[in-house]
Amino acid sequence: MNLWNSIIKTLELTLQTKNVDLERKIRGAYCGDLLSDVLAHASPGDLWITIHRHRNIVAVAALVNLSGLIITGNRPPDPDTLETAGKEGIPLFTTPFNNFQAAGKLYKILSDYSMI
């Protein structure tokens, strides 16, 4: 199973954006909800785990060149967030897990793939 498929299955992700490329290379992950902290500390290629649903998360993801966004707690993204993510080509997912659970599961997967 490839990395994307493993992450999608294990975190029970639902892809919310249409027509996005799931071939982006995943280099790591970042978990945080303070946008300025993500801007300062996330790395290109990271998946970002957050509770935020507003379109500013897409702007941050684009600026940092993140590989995707994961919104936790089955929170639905705002419609303008989906539209912006689609235009930017950024995969945006939801998961039923909270930040702690999602980060732990993602850490395990990335560790198994020797990425951490």
N, C-alpha and C positions, 0 to 999 in steps of 0.2 A: 504494500500500500504506500502511495506517495505521501509526502509530508502534509500537503493541503488536505487530502482525503482523511488522513489520520486525525488532524486537528478538527475538521468538520464533524467527523463521527464522534470523537471523544467529548467534545464540548457541546455536542448536540446543536451545532450552529445552523441557523436559517439565513441563507443569503437574501438580503433585502434589496440589493441593487441589481439592475438588469444589464446585460451586455457588458460585463466586466471580465477581465482576464484573470483567471486564477493561476496564471503561470508566473506571477511575480515571485521573486526569490524571497524567502523568509530567512532573515538573519538572526532574529531574536524576538523579544517581546518587551513591552513596557506597560505597566499598570499604574494609572494615576488619573486624577480628576481635575488637577489644577493645570489649566492650559499652558501657562507660562512655564511650568515645570516640565511638561511634555516637550515643549519647544526647546528647552535648554538641555534636556537629558535623554530623550529618545533618540534612537539612531536610525538612519535610513535602512529600510528593509524590516523594521520591527513591525509586529502586530500590536496594536494599542487596545488594551482592555480598559473600558470606561463605563460610567453610568450615564454620561451625557448623551443627549439625543439631538441637540441643536446643530445647526449647520456650521458653527464655528469649529467643530471637531474635524470637519472635512478640510477646512482651510489649514488647520494645524497639520493634518495628515499630509496634505499636498506640499506644504512648506518643508516638512521634514523628510518627505519621500517615503512615507510608511507603506508597508505592503498591504495593510488592511486595518479595519476598525471592528472591534467586537463590543457591542453594547450589552451589558449584563442585565439580569433580572427580567428578561423578556420585555424590556421597555421598548415600545415601538418608536422608531426614529420619526422625527418631524418630517412632514412631506417635503419641505424645502431642503432638508438634510439629504433625503433620498435623491432628489433632483440634482443637487450639487455633487453628490458622490458619483452619480451616474455620469455627469458631464466631465468630472475629473478622472473617471475610470478607476475609482477606488472601491474595492470590495468592502461592503458594510454588512456585518452579520449581527444577529441577535442570538443570545444564549439564555436558557433558563437559570443558569448558575449565577451566583453573586460574584463579585470581584475576587474574593479570596479563593473560592472554589475554582473559578475559571483560570486564575493565575497558577494555582497548584497543578491543575491538569495540564495546562500548556507547558509549564516548567518540566513536568515529567516527559512529555512528548519531545520537547526540544533536547532534553538530556539524553533520551534514547537515541536521538539522531546526532548526538555528539556536537550540539551547537552551543552548549553552555559549558 
